[in-house]
Amino acid sequence: MIVDCGIYRDGRRLEGPEDFSAALTEARAAGGFVWVGLHEPSAREFELVSREFALHALAVEDALKAHQRPKMEVYDDSLFVVLKSVVHHPRRDAVATGEIMVFLGDAFVVTVRHGEDAGLAAVRSRLEREPALLGKGPTAVLYAIADTVVDHYLDVATELQTDLEELEAEVFSPDRAGSRHIASRIYAFKRQITEFRRATVPLGPPMARLGGTGPSAFATAVPFVDDAARPFFRDVSDHLTRVNESVESLDRLVSDVLSAHLAQTSVQQNDDMRKISAWAAMAAVPTLIAGIYGMNFHHMPELHWLWGYPTVIVLMVLLEVLLYRLFRHRDWL
């Protein structure tokens, strides 16, 4: 679906034709650019866009199929950048991801969104309120999208940190009545971290290249991106580095929490086995004595003695008391 098509010059939106070819021609003639936004377009809808803007066939295939890793690819007539948007749903204990594909050319920007949580209306409105930034051309659009996506990563990382603190408190709580479900919650949280990592970590090299940092091969100019924008992309790259550090920290902490929970479970099971063994030992003593005197032999000690029965009962009670005190002293009961 085609969401919006606008022509921009000097940071201002112009009234122009809805036809892509005419809009691009007018934008070039006016020294501006055209921004086309699409949401989960069909192959037929995107065929018109790709033909008018001469988009590379491989990039078009990626934009239609989605499910791409964050990346940046340079083609003859355009620059192709893939970013993943992330939304945290605390009630469902889930992290949902969407995809934003950005095509940059000499006088055009084409954005393709997949997923309900990857809206760009706020980005477009923000840029239209800042004509000085929007006047930088297609580079400003790419920067605004990357900046918005990465800033939201920071928010999601903070929300996940809060969830992890709550999970830690539950694991180490003296009252662990719901401990049977803690392991499943920890694994679910780890899946959220993994999904989050898939969105943030691969985006590092493209942002480093746009910022002119990293390996020498990445320090060269990026086609269709203004070199003057490098400091802005470096700022985005710095924020992304903070996010990736937070993700690594969260992953280590949740692994430690899982190990602590398993250790607590093992200790609890050992305590339970000691208690069961202690009670079994206490039950074995009277059973042994009763078993001996239940063998029905005629010649057994004290069998016909008047005080034999009460003596055996008293002996059983004394042995049970001694065993109970011994196990209590060793914290087995």
FIFI-563392 format. One line per 8 residues: their letters; for each residue x, y, z of N, C-alpha, C, O. Coordinates in steps of 0.02 Angstrom, whole numbers. Example, Ala and Ser with C-alpha at 12.3 -4.5 7.8 and 13.67 -1.06 7.14 Angstrom:
<rs>
AS	660:-284:390:615:-225:390:660:-165:390:712:-166:423 ~ 642:-112:354:684:-53:357:645:2:394:670:57:402
</rs>
This chain:
<rs>
MIVDCGIY	42:-59:0:0:0:0:44:62:0:92:67:38 ~ 28:111:-44:64:174:-47:35:221:6:-23:240:3 ~ 77:238:56:54:279:112:57:353:96:10:389:111 ~ 113:375:66:122:447:53:173:456:-2:218:414:-12 ~ 166:512:-38:214:531:-90:219:607:-88:170:642:-104 ~ 277:633:-70:285:705:-64:348:730:-97:399:695:-100 ~ 345:792:-123:403:825:-152:427:878:-104:387:917:-77 ~ 492:879:-92:521:926:-43:578:967:-76:619:940:-112
RDGRRLEG	577:1031:-61:630:1075:-84:645:1126:-29:599:1158:-3 ~ 708:1132:-11:730:1178:41:693:1165:107:678:1211:145 ~ 678:1101:119:646:1083:182:571:1094:184:541:1084:236 ~ 541:1113:128:469:1126:126:435:1077:78:463:1059:26 ~ 376:1056:97:338:1011:54:302:1051:0:272:1102:14 ~ 306:1026:-61:275:1060:-118:215:1019:-142:212:958:-135 ~ 168:1055:-171:112:1021:-203:137:995:-271:167:1032:-310 ~ 125:932:-283:151:905:-345:108:847:-370:60:829:-336
PEDFSAAL	124:819:-427:85:764:-456:94:700:-414:145:691:-382 ~ 44:658:-416:47:594:-381:84:541:-422:105:490:-394 ~ 92:552:-487:129:506:-529:202:507:-509:233:560:-505 ~ 231:448:-498:300:444:-474:349:475:-523:394:513:-504 ~ 342:458:-586:388:483:-637:385:558:-641:437:592:-643 ~ 325:586:-644:317:659:-647:343:692:-583:373:745:-586 ~ 330:660:-526:354:688:-463:430:689:-460:459:738:-437 ~ 462:637:-484:535:634:-483:563:687:-531:612:720:-514
TEARAAGG	533:694:-589:557:744:-637:550:814:-608:595:855:-615 ~ 493:827:-576:482:893:-547:530:906:-489:556:962:-481 ~ 543:855:-448:589:862:-392:659:879:-416:693:922:-388 ~ 682:844:-468:749:858:-495:752:928:-525:802:963:-518 ~ 699:947:-559:699:1014:-589:699:1069:-536:728:1122:-546 ~ 667:1055:-479:663:1105:-426:722:1102:-378:727:1142:-332 ~ 768:1054:-390:825:1047:-345:807:1016:-279:841:1028:-229 ~ 754:977:-277:732:945:-215:734:869:-222:775:841:-259
FVWVGLHE	688:837:-186:685:764:-190:614:742:-176:574:780:-149 ~ 598:681:-195:533:652:-183:539:595:-133:586:556:-136 ~ 492:591:-87:492:539:-35:428:499:-43:373:525:-35 ~ 436:435:-59:380:389:-67:381:339:-9:432:307:3 ~ 325:334:26:319:286:81:270:231:64:215:245:42 ~ 290:168:75:248:110:62:246:66:123:294:62:162 ~ 189:32:131:181:-15:186:160:-83:158:105:-91:131 ~ 205:-132:166:193:-200:142:163:-201:71:108:-227:61
PSAREFEL	198:-172:23:170:-168:-45:167:-236:-79:206:-281:-64 ~ 120:-242:-124:116:-303:-164:168:-298:-220:196:-245:-233 ~ 181:-354:-252:230:-355:-306:210:-308:-363:253:-276:-393 ~ 145:-304:-376:121:-260:-430:131:-187:-412:151:-147:-454 ~ 115:-169:-349:125:-99:-328:198:-79:-330:215:-25:-352 ~ 241:-124:-307:311:-107:-302:346:-109:-370:398:-77:-380 ~ 317:-146:-416:346:-148:-484:346:-79:-515:394:-59:-548 ~ 292:-42:-506:288:26:-533:340:71:-501:374:109:-536
VSREFALH	347:67:-435:396:108:-400:467:91:-422:507:135:-437 ~ 482:26:-423:550:5:-440:568:24:-512:626:40:-526 ~ 519:23:-557:533:41:-626:545:116:-633:590:137:-669 ~ 506:156:-598:512:229:-604:578:254:-573:608:301:-598 ~ 599:221:-518:660:244:-484:721:202:-499:774:212:-470 ~ 714:154:-546:770:112:-568:804:77:-509:865:79:-504 ~ 765:46:-467:792:11:-409:820:-57:-430:794:-88:-477 ~ 872:-78:-397:905:-141:-415:859:-200:-400:824:-200:-350
ALAVEDAL	861:-250:-444:816:-308:-437:827:-346:-372:778:-369:-342 ~ 890:-353:-350:903:-390:-289:875:-354:-228:847:-384:-183 ~ 884:-287:-228:857:-248:-173:780:-250:-173:749:-252:-120 ~ 750:-248:-232:677:-252:-237:652:-319:-210:602:-321:-175 ~ 688:-373:-225:669:-439:-200:672:-440:-123:627:-467:-91 ~ 725:-411:-95:731:-408:-22:675:-367:9:648:-385:61 ~ 657:-311:-24:605:-268:3:537:-301:2:495:-287:45 ~ 525:-343:-47:460:-377:-52:455:-436:-4:402:-447:26
KAHQRPKM	508:-475:2:506:-535:44:515:-519:118:490:-556:161 ~ 549:-464:133:563:-445:203:603:-499:237:638:-539:205 ~ 600:-501:304:639:-548:345:713:-544:328:747:-595:319 ~ 738:-482:325:808:-470:310:846:-449:373:816:-421:420 ~ 910:-463:374:952:-437:428:966:-363:414:967:-342:357 ~ 976:-323:467:997:-254:456:1062:-252:416:1110:-288:431 ~ 1062:-211:364:1121:-209:319:1119:-145:278:1070:-108:278 ~ 1173:-134:241:1176:-79:193:1212:-103:131:1266:-132:135
EVYDDSLF	1182:-92:73:1211:-113:10:1210:-55:-39:1162:-17:-42 ~ 1264:-49:-77:1272:5:-126:1263:-23:-196:1296:-71:-216 ~ 1216:7:-234:1205:-11:-303:1222:49:-347:1237:103:-322 ~ 1219:39:-412:1239:92:-459:1196:155:-451:1223:210:-451 ~ 1131:146:-445:1085:204:-445:1053:217:-378:1012:263:-373 ~ 1070:179:-327:1037:190:-262:1077:158:-206:1121:116:-217 ~ 1060:179:-146:1086:149:-85:1029:114:-49:974:142:-43 ~ 1040:53:-26:987:13:5:1007:-2:77:1059:-31:90
VVLKSVVH	964:20:124:977:10:196:917:-25:227:860:-7:215 ~ 932:-76:268:879:-113:303:889:-102:378:944:-112:404 ~ 836:-82:413:836:-75:485:777:-115:514:726:-125:481 ~ 786:-137:576:732:-172:610:706:-129:667:744:-108:711 ~ 641:-117:667:610:-82:724:592:-134:777:576:-192:760 ~ 594:-114:840:581:-160:895:530:-129:942:534:-70:959 ~ 481:-169:963:430:-148:1011:426:-201:1066:423:-261:1051 ~ 426:-178:1128:422:-224:1185:350:-226:1211:320:-174:1225
HPRRDAVA	323:-287:1218:256:-296:1245:262:-331:1313:265:-392:1316 ~ 265:-293:1368:277:-323:1434:222:-371:1456:237:-421:1490 ~ 160:-358:1438:106:-402:1459:111:-471:1427:92:-521:1457 ~ 137:-473:1366:144:-536:1331:213:-566:1339:227:-621:1313 ~ 258:-530:1374:328:-552:1381:357:-568:1312:385:-621:1301 ~ 351:-520:1266:374:-531:1198:404:-467:1169:385:-412:1188 ~ 451:-477:1123:480:-422:1085:460:-433:1012:476:-484:982 ~ 424:-383:984:402:-387:914:447:-343:871:467:-289:892
TGEIMVFL	463:-368:813:506:-330:767:470:-316:701:430:-357:678 ~ 485:-259:673:462:-242:606:523:-226:564:579:-229:589 ~ 513:-210:501:569:-195:456:556:-131:418:500:-117:397 ~ 610:-93:410:607:-31:371:663:-35:319:722:-38:336 ~ 644:-34:255:691:-32:200:693:38:172:641:68:159 ~ 752:64:162:760:132:136:802:130:73:858:105:72 ~ 774:157:19:811:166:-44:827:240:-51:783:282:-48 ~ 891:255:-60:913:324:-70:943:332:-139:984:292:-161
GDAFVVTV	921:385:-174:950:401:-239:970:474:-242:973:508:-191 ~ 985:498:-302:1009:567:-309:954:618:-291:970:673:-267 ~ 890:600:-302:836:647:-287:774:611:-263:718:634:-274 ~ 783:555:-230:724:518:-206:741:477:-144:798:458:-132 ~ 688:464:-106:691:417:-50:629:374:-55:573:399:-61 ~ 638:308:-52:583:261:-51:589:221:13:639:187:24 ~ 538:223:55:538:184:117:484:130:112:427:143:92 ~ 503:70:131:458:13:130:455:-16:201:506:-34:229
RHGEDAGL	394:-19:228:386:-44:297:351:-112:297:307:-125:256 ~ 373:-154:343:341:-218:356:328:-224:431:374:-213:471 ~ 266:-241:449:248:-245:520:211:-184:542:222:-129:516 ~ 166:-193:589:124:-138:614:162:-90:659:140:-34:669 ~ 218:-112:685:254:-72:734:313:-34:704:360:-17:740 ~ 311:-22:640:367:11:607:345:75:572:372:92:520 ~ 297:111:601:270:171:570:321:227:564:363:236:607 ~ 315:265:509:361:321:496:324:387:493:354:438:475
AAVRSRLE	260:388:509:222:450:506:252:502:553:256:561:537 ~ 273:479:613:302:526:661:368:554:636:384:612:648 ~ 407:513:601:471:536:573:459:589:520:493:640:518 ~ 411:576:476:396:624:423:371:690:453:390:744:431 ~ 327:685:503:302:746:535:358:785:570:361:846:566 ~ 402:749:602:459:782:636:502:819:585:522:876:597 ~ 518:787:530:560:819:479:525:879:448:557:930:435 ~ 460:874:437:424:930:407:421:989:455:411:1046:434
REPALLGK	428:976:520:431:1031:569:501:1060:576:510:1112:609 ~ 550:1027:546:619:1050:550:646:1059:479:685:1018:455 ~ 626:1113:445:647:1123:375:723:1129:367:749:1111:314 ~ 758:1153:418:831:1158:412:862:1089:405:909:1080:366 ~ 835:1040:441:860:971:436:836:938:372:875:906:337 ~ 772:946:356:744:915:296:776:944:233:778:911:181 ~ 802:1006:237:834:1037:180:899:1003:160:926:1017:106 ~ 924:958:202:986:921:184:973:866:133:1020:835:109
GPTAVLYA	910:855:116:894:807:64:883:737:89:868:727:148 ~ 889:687:45:877:617:64:919:593:122:898:550:161 ~ 979:622:130:1021:602:186:986:616:252:992:576:299 ~ 951:672:257:915:689:318:861:638:335:850:622:393 ~ 828:611:284:776:561:295:807:498:323:781:469:371 ~ 862:476:293:895:415:318:919:425:390:911:381:432 ~ 947:484:404:971:497:472:913:498:522:918:468:575 ~ 858:530:504:801:535:550:772:466:565:753:451:621
IADTVVDH	767:424:513:741:356:523:788:317:569:765:285:616 ~ 853:318:554:901:280:594:902:306:666:905:267:714 ~ 899:372:674:901:401:741:839:380:781:845:364:840 ~ 781:381:750:719:361:784:720:288:804:702:270:860 ~ 742:246:758:744:174:771:792:158:829:775:120:874 ~ 852:187:826:902:172:878:882:202:945:893:170:997 ~ 853:262:946:830:290:1009:776:246:1041:773:240:1102 ~ 734:216:998:683:171:1026:716:108:1053:690:77:1100
YLDVATEL	772:87:1023:810:31:1052:828:45:1124:823:1:1167 ~ 850:107:1138:869:125:1206:810:118:1254:817:94:1310 ~ 750:138:1231:691:132:1273:675:58:1287:658:39:1343 ~ 681:16:1235:667:-55:1243:718:-86:1291:700:-128:1333 ~ 781:-67:1284:833:-94:1329:818:-75:1401:828:-116:1446 ~ 793:-15:1414:776:6:1481:717:-35:1508:716:-55:1566 ~ 667:-47:1465:609:-87:1486:629:-159:1502:605:-188:1550 ~ 674:-187:1461:697:-255:1474:738:-258:1538:734:-308:1575
QTDLEELE	777:-205:1552:815:-204:1614:768:-204:1675:782:-238:1724 ~ 713:-167:1670:664:-167:1724:632:-236:1733:623:-259:1790 ~ 615:-269:1678:586:-335:1682:635:-385:1713:616:-429:1752 ~ 699:-378:1696:750:-423:1723:757:-413:1799:766:-462:1835 ~ 754:-351:1821:759:-338:1894:700:-370:1930:709:-397:1985 ~ 640:-367:1901:582:-400:1931:591:-476:1933:573:-509:1981 ~ 619:-503:1879:631:-575:1876:683:-596:1927:675:-648:1960 ~ 736:-556:1935:786:-571:1986:756:-571:2056:770:-615:2096
AEVFSPDR	714:-521:2070:682:-517:2136:639:-578:2149:636:-603:2205 ~ 605:-603:2097:564:-662:2105:606:-725:2117:588:-768:2157 ~ 662:-730:2081:705:-789:2088:735:-793:2158:737:-847:2187 ~ 757:-735:2184:791:-735:2249:744:-719:2307:766:-707:2363 ~ 679:-719:2294:631:-705:2347:626:-765:2395:628:-822:2372 ~ 622:-753:2461:614:-809:2508:551:-850:2495:550:-911:2505 ~ 498:-816:2473:436:-850:2457:435:-865:2382:418:-821:2342 ~ 453:-925:2364:459:-945:2294:403:-993:2276:414:-1047:2248
AGSRHIAS	340:-972:2293:283:-1017:2282:273:-1031:2208:251:-1086:2189 ~ 290:-982:2165:280:-993:2093:343:-1013:2057:351:-1000:1998 ~ 389:-1046:2094:454:-1063:2064:448:-1112:2006:493:-1115:1964 ~ 394:-1150:2003:387:-1198:1948:383:-1163:1881:400:-1192:1830 ~ 360:-1100:1881:353:-1064:1818:411:-1016:1805:413:-984:1752 ~ 457:-1010:1853:511:-962:1844:557:-982:1787:577:-940:1747 ~ 573:-1047:1781:618:-1069:1728:590:-1053:1659:627:-1030:1616 ~ 525:-1064:1649:495:-1048:1584:497:-973:1571:506:-952:1514
RIYAFKRQ	488:-932:1623:491:-860:1615:562:-838:1597:571:-793:1556 ~ 611:-869:1628:680:-851:1612:696:-868:1540:728:-829:1505 ~ 675:-926:1517:688:-945:1447:651:-898:1399:677:-880:1347 ~ 590:-879:1417:552:-832:1375:588:-765:1372:591:-733:1319 ~ 615:-743:1428:652:-680:1430:715:-685:1387:733:-638:1352 ~ 748:-741:1390:809:-751:1349:793:-749:1275:832:-724:1235 ~ 734:-775:1256:713:-770:1186:702:-698:1165:718:-679:1109 ~ 675:-657:1211:667:-586:1196:735:-553:1184:742:-513:1137
ITEFRRAT	784:-569:1225:851:-541:1217:880:-562:1149:911:-522:1114 ~ 870:-625:1131:896:-650:1067:864:-613:1009:898:-594:961 ~ 798:-603:1012:763:-567:959:787:-495:955:796:-467:901 ~ 798:-465:1012:823:-395:1015:893:-391:985:908:-345:948 ~ 935:-440:1001:1003:-441:975:1005:-446:899:1047:-415:866 ~ 958:-484:870:956:-491:798:942:-425:763:960:-415:704 ~ 909:-379:799:894:-314:769:951:-265:778:964:-224:734 ~ 987:-268:835:1035:-216:851:1106:-231:829:1139:-187:801
VPLGPPMA	1130:-292:839:1200:-307:826:1219:-300:753:1269:-268:738 ~ 1181:-329:704:1201:-322:634:1199:-250:608:1229:-235:556 ~ 1165:-205:643:1160:-136:620:1225:-97:635:1234:-42:608 ~ 1268:-124:677:1329:-89:696:1374:-70:637:1390:-11:630 ~ 1394:-118:595:1438:-101:538:1409:-50:490:1446:-4:469 ~ 1344:-54:470:1318:-2:426:1320:68:458:1337:116:424 ~ 1303:73:522:1305:139:554:1377:164:561:1390:224:554 ~ 1424:118:573:1494:138:577:1519:164:510:1556:213:506
RLGGTGPS	1497:132:456:1518:155:389:1487:222:373:1520:266:345 ~ 1423:231:390:1391:295:377:1423:351:418:1425:409:397 ~ 1449:333:477:1483:382:519:1556:392:502:1588:435:531 ~ 1582:351:455:1652:358:436:1701:330:486:1759:350:487 ~ 1678:283:528:1722:251:577:1729:178:560:1701:154:511 ~ 1767:142:601:1776:71:590:1835:58:545:1880:100:540 ~ 1836:-1:511:1891:-19:466:1901:32:411:1855:70:394 ~ 1962:34:384:1978:84:333:1934:77:271:1920:126:237
AFATAVPF	1913:14:257:1869:4:199:1802:38:209:1769:56:160 ~ 1781:46:272:1717:77:287:1723:153:293:1672:188:296 ~ 1784:178:294:1794:250:305:1784:290:241:1786:352:243 ~ 1775:256:184:1765:292:121:1695:321:119:1651:301:157 ~ 1685:368:74:1620:401:68:1567:352:45:1581:306:6 ~ 1507:360:69:1450:318:50:1411:355:-4:1390:412:7 ~ 1400:324:-61:1362:357:-115:1293:378:-92:1261:344:-52 ~ 1271:435:-117:1204:463:-105:1195:488:-33:1140:507:-14
VDDAARPF	1249:489:7:1246:514:75:1295:572:81:1354:565:64 ~ 1271:628:106:1312:687:114:1367:675:166:1352:653:222 ~ 1430:690:147:1485:680:195:1478:723:257:1502:706:311 ~ 1444:780:250:1435:825:307:1391:794:361:1389:818:418 ~ 1355:740:343:1310:708:392:1345:656:434:1314:625:478 ~ 1410:645:422:1446:592:459:1443:602:535:1432:553:571 ~ 1452:662:561:1448:670:634:1380:649:663:1377:623:718 ~ 1327:660:624:1261:640:648:1254:564:650:1226:536:697
FRDVSDHL	1280:532:598:1278:459:598:1324:429:651:1311:375:677 ~ 1379:464:666:1423:440:720:1386:443:787:1394:400:830 ~ 1344:495:796:1305:499:856:1256:441:861:1247:411:915 ~ 1224:423:805:1179:365:804:1218:302:819:1195:258:856 ~ 1279:297:790:1320:238:801:1340:232:875:1341:177:902 ~ 1354:289:908:1370:288:979:1311:262:1020:1319:222:1066 ~ 1251:286:1004:1192:262:1039:1182:187:1028:1163:150:1074 ~ 1194:165:966:1187:94:951:1238:53:991:1222:-2:1013
TRVNESVE	1298:79:999:1348:44:1039:1325:36:1110:1334:-17:1140 ~ 1294:89:1138:1267:84:1206:1213:30:1209:1209:-9:1257 ~ 1171:27:1158:1118:-24:1156:1148:-94:1155:1127:-137:1193 ~ 1198:-104:1111:1229:-170:1106:1264:-190:1170:1262:-249:1189 ~ 1294:-142:1204:1324:-158:1270:1271:-178:1320:1281:-224:1359 ~ 1214:-144:1318:1158:-161:1363:1132:-231:1347:1115:-269:1392 ~ 1127:-247:1282:1103:-313:1262:1150:-367:1287:1128:-418:1313 ~ 1216:-356:1279:1264:-405:1304:1259:-414:1379:1261:-470:1405
SLDRLVSD	1252:-358:1414:1245:-361:1487:1182:-398:1507:1184:-439:1553 ~ 1126:-384:1473:1064:-418:1489:1069:-493:1476:1044:-533:1515 ~ 1102:-511:1422:1110:-582:1405:1151:-618:1458:1134:-674:1478 ~ 1205:-587:1481:1246:-618:1533:1207:-623:1599:1210:-675:1633 ~ 1171:-570:1616:1134:-571:1679:1079:-623:1679:1069:-658:1728 ~ 1043:-629:1623:989:-678:1622:1017:-749:1624:985:-794:1652 ~ 1077:-760:1596:1110:-825:1601:1129:-839:1674:1121:-895:1698 ~ 1154:-787:1708:1171:-794:1779:1109:-808:1821:1111:-849:1867
VLSAHLAQ	1055:-774:1805:992:-785:1842:968:-857:1832:946:-890:1880 ~ 973:-882:1771:953:-952:1757:997:-1000:1796:972:-1048:1825 ~ 1063:-988:1797:1108:-1032:1834:1092:-1030:1909:1092:-1082:1942 ~ 1077:-970:1935:1060:-964:2006:995:-1002:2021:990:-1035:2072 ~ 946:-996:1976:883:-1031:1987:893:-1107:1986:865:-1142:2028 ~ 933:-1132:1939:946:-1204:1936:984:-1227:1998:970:-1281:2024 ~ 1031:-1186:2021:1067:-1203:2082:1020:-1205:2142:1024:-1251:2184 ~ 975:-1156:2147:926:-1155:2202:881:-1217:2199:866:-1247:2250
TSVQQNDD	860:-1235:2138:818:-1293:2130:854:-1357:2152:825:-1400:2184 ~ 918:-1362:2133:958:-1420:2153:966:-1424:2228:960:-1478:2258 ~ 979:-1367:2260:986:-1366:2333:920:-1385:2366:920:-1423:2415 ~ 865:-1359:2340:799:-1376:2368:785:-1450:2361:758:-1481:2407 ~ 803:-1479:2304:793:-1551:2294:836:-1592:2342:814:-1643:2369 ~ 897:-1568:2353:941:-1604:2401:911:-1600:2472:912:-1649:2508 ~ 885:-1542:2491:853:-1535:2556:793:-1582:2562:783:-1615:2613 ~ 754:-1585:2509:696:-1630:2511:717:-1703:2517:687:-1742:2554
MRKISAWA	770:-1722:2480:794:-1791:2484:821:-1807:2554:811:-1863:2578 ~ 854:-1759:2586:879:-1771:2654:820:-1781:2702:823:-1824:2746 ~ 768:-1740:2694:710:-1748:2738:677:-1816:2727:658:-1850:2775 ~ 669:-1834:2664:638:-1899:2649:680:-1956:2678:654:-2004:2706 ~ 747:-1951:2670:791:-2003:2696:788:-2006:2772:788:-2061:2801 ~ 783:-1948:2806:779:-1947:2879:715:-1980:2903:716:-2022:2949 ~ 659:-1962:2871:596:-1993:2892:595:-2068:2876:567:-2108:2914 ~ 627:-2088:2821:630:-2159:2804:672:-2197:2855:655:-2253:2875
AMAAVPTL	727:-2166:2878:768:-2198:2930:730:-2206:2995:734:-2257:3028 ~ 692:-2154:3012:653:-2158:3074:598:-2211:3068:582:-2244:3118 ~ 570:-2219:3009:518:-2271:3001:549:-2341:2999:515:-2390:3014 ~ 613:-2346:2980:644:-2412:2973:657:-2445:3041:654:-2506:3046 ~ 671:-2404:3093:688:-2433:3158:630:-2472:3188:639:-2531:3204 ~ 570:-2443:3197:515:-2484:3225:494:-2540:3178:472:-2593:3201 ~ 502:-2529:3114:485:-2582:3067:531:-2642:3076:509:-2699:3073 ~ 596:-2628:3087:644:-2682:3097:627:-2721:3161:627:-2783:3160
IAGIYGMN	614:-2685:3216:599:-2720:3278:534:-2760:3273:531:-2818:3293 ~ 483:-2727:3245:419:-2762:3237:426:-2822:3191:393:-2873:3200 ~ 469:-2816:3140:479:-2872:3094:512:-2931:3128:495:-2989:3115 ~ 561:-2916:3171:595:-2971:3206:546:-3009:3251:546:-3070:3251 ~ 505:-2972:3290:459:-3005:3335:396:-3031:3300:353:-3061:3332 ~ 392:-3021:3237:335:-3048:3200:352:-3111:3162:312:-3133:3120 ~ 411:-3141:3176:431:-3201:3138:402:-3266:3167:410:-3319:3137 ~ 366:-3262:3225:328:-3318:3252:371:-3378:3273:347:-3435:3272
FHHMPELH	434:-3366:3292:474:-3420:3321:455:-3429:3394:436:-3381:3428 ~ 460:-3492:3419:442:-3506:3489:496:-3482:3537:480:-3458:3591 ~ 559:-3488:3519:614:-3471:3564:644:-3404:3543:693:-3400:3506 ~ 614:-3352:3568:638:-3284:3555:646:-3248:3621:607:-3260:3668 ~ 696:-3204:3628:708:-3169:3692:648:-3129:3714:617:-3094:3674 ~ 631:-3134:3777:579:-3096:3810:510:-3106:3779:466:-3065:3788 ~ 501:-3161:3742:437:-3170:3708:380:-3183:3758:323:-3161:3747 ~ 395:-3219:3812:344:-3236:3861:351:-3195:3925:320:-3210:3976
WLWGYPTV	393:-3145:3921:403:-3102:3981:344:-3054:3986:320:-3027:3936 ~ 320:-3042:4048:261:-3000:4058:272:-2929:4033:226:-2899:4004 ~ 333:-2901:4045:347:-2832:4025:382:-2827:3956:408:-2774:3937 ~ 382:-2881:3920:416:-2880:3854:385:-2831:3805:421:-2793:3772 ~ 319:-2833:3799:285:-2789:3750:295:-2715:3766:315:-2677:3722 ~ 281:-2693:3830:293:-2622:3844:366:-2602:3837:381:-2545:3819 ~ 412:-2648:3851:483:-2632:3845:500:-2619:3772:537:-2571:3757 ~ 475:-2660:3728:489:-2650:3656:459:-2584:3632:491:-2548:3593
IVLMVLLE	399:-2567:3655:367:-2504:3635:408:-2445:3660:421:-2398:3622 ~ 429:-2447:3722:470:-2393:3750:536:-2388:3712:559:-2333:3699 ~ 566:-2445:3694:628:-2444:3656:619:-2411:3588:661:-2372:3567 ~ 564:-2426:3555:549:-2395:3491:543:-2319:3498:571:-2281:3458 ~ 506:-2297:3549:497:-2225:3559:563:-2191:3573:577:-2138:3545 ~ 605:-2222:3616:669:-2191:3632:713:-2186:3570:745:-2134:3559 ~ 716:-2237:3530:756:-2236:3469:730:-2183:3420:770:-2148:3388 ~ 664:-2176:3415:636:-2125:3371:653:-2055:3394:669:-2011:3354
VLLYRLFR	651:-2044:3461:668:-1978:3487:741:-1963:3475:758:-1907:3456 ~ 785:-2012:3487:857:-2002:3475:871:-1986:3401:910:-1940:3387 ~ 841:-2023:3356:851:-2010:3285:824:-1941:3265:856:-1905:3226 ~ 766:-1922:3292:737:-1857:3276:783:-1801:3298:795:-1754:3260 ~ 808:-1806:3360:853:-1753:3385:918:-1751:3345:944:-1697:3332 ~ 944:-1809:3325:1005:-1812:3285:994:-1778:3217:1036:-1738:3196 ~ 939:-1793:3183:926:-1763:3117:911:-1688:3123:930:-1649:3078 ~ 878:-1668:3177:866:-1597:3187:932:-1560:3199:941:-1504:3175
HRDWL	977:-1591:3236:1041:-1559:3249:1081:-1549:3184:1118:-1500:3178 ~ 1074:-1595:3138:1110:-1590:3074:1069:-1554:3020:1087:-1553:2962 ~ 1013:-1524:3040:970:-1486:2994:943:-1529:2937:932:-1505:2882 ~ 931:-1591:2952:899:-1635:2903:823:-1632:2907:788:-1652:2861 ~ 798:-1607:2963:726:-1601:2973:710:-1530:2994:651:-1514:3005
</rs>
